[in-house]
Amino acid sequence: MMSQNRQEDKDRERARNDYMINLKAELEIRELHEKIDHLIIRKEQELIEVQRDQVEKLHDLLKRMEKIEAAFKNK
């Protein structure tokens, strides 16, 4: 009977430890997800900035080409 009680105590302690380890792992995974989400948002913002810059440069090139085209037509 005492041996059985000791085994039950060990089993409960093992189950409690397993629960705490799983809980800690879940919290760490959530934290990693938050970090990854933050990185994705930051990279998307950087990409949008690069794309805006590219569009602006393309717009400037288009204006230059139109001026050159107009100059050739006037000759």
VEXMARKOL-49023 format. One record per residue (C-alpha): residue number from 1; residue in one letter; x, y, z. Coordinates in pm, 1 decimal, padded with zeros to 6 digits, always signed. Layout:
BEGIN
{nr: NUM; rest: a; c1: X; c2: Y; c3: Z}
...
***
This chain:
BEGIN
{nr: 1; rest: m; c1: +00000.0; c2: +00000.0; c3: +00000.0}
{nr: 2; rest: m; c1: +00277.8; c2: +00245.4; c3: +00091.7}
{nr: 3; rest: s; c1: +00466.3; c2: +00148.5; c3: -00222.3}
{nr: 4; rest: q; c1: +00156.0; c2: +00215.5; c3: -00426.4}
{nr: 5; rest: n; c1: +00113.8; c2: +00559.1; c3: -00262.5}
{nr: 6; rest: r; c1: +00476.6; c2: +00646.2; c3: -00337.1}
{nr: 7; rest: q; c1: +00428.4; c2: +00544.3; c3: -00698.9}
{nr: 8; rest: e; c1: +00114.2; c2: +00756.0; c3: -00720.8}
{nr: 9; rest: d; c1: +00303.5; c2: +01051.8; c3: -00573.6}
{nr: 10; rest: k; c1: +00581.5; c2: +01002.3; c3: -00829.3}
{nr: 11; rest: d; c1: +00326.0; c2: +00977.4; c3: -01109.5}
{nr: 12; rest: r; c1: +00153.6; c2: +01297.9; c3: -00995.1}
{nr: 13; rest: e; c1: +00486.3; c2: +01479.0; c3: -00972.4}
{nr: 14; rest: r; c1: +00587.3; c2: +01352.4; c3: -01316.8}
{nr: 15; rest: a; c1: +00251.6; c2: +01462.8; c3: -01460.3}
{nr: 16; rest: r; c1: +00289.5; c2: +01805.5; c3: -01296.5}
{nr: 17; rest: n; c1: +00641.5; c2: +01841.8; c3: -01437.6}
{nr: 18; rest: d; c1: +00519.5; c2: +01738.7; c3: -01783.4}
{nr: 19; rest: y; c1: +00241.7; c2: +01996.9; c3: -01761.1}
{nr: 20; rest: m; c1: +00483.1; c2: +02273.3; c3: -01656.9}
{nr: 21; rest: i; c1: +00726.5; c2: +02184.0; c3: -01936.4}
{nr: 22; rest: n; c1: +00444.8; c2: +02183.8; c3: -02193.4}
{nr: 23; rest: l; c1: +00315.6; c2: +02515.5; c3: -02063.3}
{nr: 24; rest: k; c1: +00660.6; c2: +02672.0; c3: -02083.3}
{nr: 25; rest: a; c1: +00709.8; c2: +02537.7; c3: -02435.8}
{nr: 26; rest: e; c1: +00373.3; c2: +02678.3; c3: -02542.1}
{nr: 27; rest: l; c1: +00461.8; c2: +03022.0; c3: -02403.2}
{nr: 28; rest: e; c1: +00797.8; c2: +03018.4; c3: -02580.4}
{nr: 29; rest: i; c1: +00630.8; c2: +02918.7; c3: -02908.4}
{nr: 30; rest: r; c1: +00382.6; c2: +03205.4; c3: -02872.8}
{nr: 31; rest: e; c1: +00669.8; c2: +03445.2; c3: -02809.7}
{nr: 32; rest: l; c1: +00849.1; c2: +03318.5; c3: -03120.8}
{nr: 33; rest: h; c1: +00531.4; c2: +03365.4; c3: -03325.2}
{nr: 34; rest: e; c1: +00506.7; c2: +03725.0; c3: -03204.1}
{nr: 35; rest: k; c1: +00869.2; c2: +03790.3; c3: -03297.7}
{nr: 36; rest: i; c1: +00822.2; c2: +03638.1; c3: -03642.3}
{nr: 37; rest: d; c1: +00503.0; c2: +03841.3; c3: -03695.1}
{nr: 38; rest: h; c1: +00691.5; c2: +04157.0; c3: -03597.3}
{nr: 39; rest: l; c1: +00972.7; c2: +04076.5; c3: -03841.3}
{nr: 40; rest: i; c1: +00726.4; c2: +04006.7; c3: -04121.3}
{nr: 41; rest: i; c1: +00547.9; c2: +04337.2; c3: -04064.4}
{nr: 42; rest: r; c1: +00878.9; c2: +04526.4; c3: -04059.4}
{nr: 43; rest: k; c1: +00998.0; c2: +04357.7; c3: -04379.7}
{nr: 44; rest: e; c1: +00665.9; c2: +04430.8; c3: -04550.8}
{nr: 45; rest: q; c1: +00699.8; c2: +04797.5; c3: -04455.4}
{nr: 46; rest: e; c1: +01054.4; c2: +04804.9; c3: -04591.5}
{nr: 47; rest: l; c1: +00935.1; c2: +04642.6; c3: -04914.6}
{nr: 48; rest: i; c1: +00658.1; c2: +04901.8; c3: -04951.5}
{nr: 49; rest: e; c1: +00913.6; c2: +05181.1; c3: -04906.9}
{nr: 50; rest: v; c1: +01140.5; c2: +05028.2; c3: -05172.5}
{nr: 51; rest: q; c1: +00847.4; c2: +04989.1; c3: -05410.3}
{nr: 52; rest: r; c1: +00741.2; c2: +05351.9; c3: -05356.0}
{nr: 53; rest: d; c1: +01094.7; c2: +05463.7; c3: -05433.0}
{nr: 54; rest: q; c1: +01100.0; c2: +05251.5; c3: -05748.7}
{nr: 55; rest: v; c1: +00766.3; c2: +05390.4; c3: -05865.5}
{nr: 56; rest: e; c1: +00889.9; c2: +05744.9; c3: -05806.3}
{nr: 57; rest: k; c1: +01207.5; c2: +05677.0; c3: -06005.9}
{nr: 58; rest: l; c1: +01007.8; c2: +05517.8; c3: -06287.5}
{nr: 59; rest: h; c1: +00777.9; c2: +05819.9; c3: -06291.6}
{nr: 60; rest: d; c1: +01081.3; c2: +06051.3; c3: -06317.8}
{nr: 61; rest: l; c1: +01223.5; c2: +05840.3; c3: -06602.2}
{nr: 62; rest: l; c1: +00892.1; c2: +05852.6; c3: -06783.1}
{nr: 63; rest: k; c1: +00886.4; c2: +06232.7; c3: -06758.0}
{nr: 64; rest: r; c1: +01240.9; c2: +06251.2; c3: -06893.8}
{nr: 65; rest: m; c1: +01154.6; c2: +06021.1; c3: -07183.3}
{nr: 66; rest: e; c1: +00848.9; c2: +06231.3; c3: -07264.9}
{nr: 67; rest: k; c1: +01064.6; c2: +06545.7; c3: -07270.8}
{nr: 68; rest: i; c1: +01318.8; c2: +06378.1; c3: -07499.7}
{nr: 69; rest: e; c1: +01038.1; c2: +06253.8; c3: -07723.7}
{nr: 70; rest: a; c1: +00888.1; c2: +06602.3; c3: -07741.2}
{nr: 71; rest: a; c1: +01228.9; c2: +06751.0; c3: -07824.8}
{nr: 72; rest: f; c1: +01274.8; c2: +06504.7; c3: -08114.6}
{nr: 73; rest: k; c1: +00924.6; c2: +06577.6; c3: -08247.5}
{nr: 74; rest: n; c1: +00993.8; c2: +06952.3; c3: -08247.4}
{nr: 75; rest: k; c1: +01307.5; c2: +06915.1; c3: -08460.4}
***
